[in-house]
Amino acid sequence: MRALSILPLAFLAVAALTGKPANLLWLCNVCNLVLAAGLAFAWPRAVWIATLWLVVTLPIWFLDAWYVSGFELHSFPTHVAAPAVGLFALRHTPRPRGLWWQALLFLAALQLATRALLGPEGNVNAAFAVYAPFARFLPSYPVYWLANTAAFALALAAVERMLLLICSSSPR
């Protein structure tokens, strides 16, 4: 599994070479780094949390690319190949308990880091404002943030349960 860690690092390198430095703080890119670390250092929690996020956000990326930003070739490794690597790894990685809420805390910490390190330009990780396509429905950022967090909590819990059925690793 350690050798597999090269793939998410390569996906992150593609993102680094083709985008702005601020884009490296997007959840999907950070998950590539976390997945690589989890695989390299046999850290099951990191592998599971990164894969959970990569799977949960795949449809969001697809819809955003389809309706808002367009498909860019460099984003396919991060949004398509990385979840595939993570899913493959999960079949060989023991599952820690309580992953969905830990993944949610991971996003909250990343949003705080994003706010500390970047300005509102680009609204990386929706850390500063309502994501533009939702502004019509949820004009208040605190309400948007709470609704988004609740939706992610439900999605993470559902995907975690789904992955338990697919992956045969036992909980720790």
C-alpha positions, -999 to +999 in steps of 0.1 A: +000+000+000+029+024+006+038+024-030+003+035-038+009+068-020+028+080-050-004+084-070-023+109-048+010+129-045+012+129-083-024+141-085-015+169-061+016+178-082-006+181-112-028+205-093+002+225-081+017+228-116-016+238-133-033+261-109-028+290-085-011+282-051-044+290-033-061+262-051-039+237-032-060+244-001-092+232-017-106+202+002-100+178-027-063+187-030-057+185+007-074+151+007-048+140-019-021+149+006-039+132+035-045+101+014-009+099+004+002+103+040-023+077+052-010+052+026+027+060+031+026+058+069-001+031+073-025+055+089-060+041+084-079+071+098-063+094+072-070+070+043-107+066+053-113+103+060-096+115+027-115+088+008-148+097+024-144+133+013-132+124-022-163+102-027-188+126-011-175+156-031-173+138-065-209+146-075-204+182-063-173+186-085-191+170-114-222+193-111-200+224-106-179+215-136-210+208-157-230+238-148-205+264-135-168+262-142-164+236-170-142+205-171-105+210-169-082+181-178-060+186-148-089+182-124-097+146-134-068+130-115-079+146-082-117+141-086-119+108-104-086+089-100-080+098-063-114+085-051-106+053-071-072+049-054-089+056-020-116+030-026-090+004-036-070+012-005-101+009+018-105-028+009-071-033+025-073-008+053-089-014+088-118+010+095-115+032+125-148+041+143-166+074+142-153+086+108-182+108+096-180+133+124-142+133+124-143+141+086-167+169+094-143+183+120-115+180+094-135+202+070-142+228+098-105+229+106-096+233+069-121+261+066-105+279+095-070+274+080-083+287+047-097+318+064-064+323+082-042+318+051-062+332+022-084+361+015-120+358+002-109+358-035-120+325-050-140+316-018-118+284-014-138+257+005-167+282+008-149+296+038-159+332+032-192+334+015-222+314+002-212+293-028-225+314-057-251+289-071-268+287-037-268+325-029-303+328-043-316+302-018-294+309+012-283+345+011-270+344+047-235+329+052-242+315+087-274+299+075-256+285+044-227+272+066-251+254+090-272+239+061-240+229+043-225+213+074-258+194+081-259+182+045-223+171+046-229+153+080-257+133+064-238+126+033-206+115+052-226+092+075-245+077+045-213+072+025-195+057+055-223+032+058-222+024+021-184+019+022-188-005+051-209-027+029-184-025+000-152-027+020-145-057+041-122-041+066-131-045+103-137-015+126-110-005+151 
